[in-house]
Amino acid sequence: MSSWPVFAKCVNCEKEKRLKYMNECSHCYKDVCKSLSCCSLFPCANKENIVLCHSCQDQIEEKLVLVMDFSKLQLLKKKIKNNSTHVRVN
């Protein structure tokens, strides 16, 4: 007795694909296909990938704030000016 393949619909491209070609978004838990146009994969410490659909990725990126430490930036500018950014090997 053979079992029929299970299909699921991708949230982004809205195509029906077999379940083995789908991932689940780690943020909204919806099905997305494994193509790079529909999701992004990020490596994790426990050898699993974090999968984010592009709509969740956009929501997370909106919340990120760039923080710059200007004291370190001034030090880097000084090192570049003095040409001392490379490491000396004896």
Stockholm file with secondary structure:
# STOCKHOLM 1.0

chainA/1-90         MSSWPVFAKCVNCEKEKRLKYMNECSHCYKDVCKSLSCCSLFPCANKENIVLCHSCQDQIEEKLVLVMDFSKLQLLKKKIKNNSTHVRVN
#=GR chainA/1-90 SS CCCCCCEEECTTTCCEEEGGGEEECTTTCCEEESSTTTEEEEECTTSCEEEEEHHHHHHHHHHCCCCCCHHHHHHHHHHHHTTCCSCCCC
#=GC SS_cons        CCCCCCEEECTTTCCEEEGGGEEECTTTCCEEESSTTTEEEEECTTSCEEEEEHHHHHHHHHHCCCCCCHHHHHHHHHHHHTTCCSCCCC
//
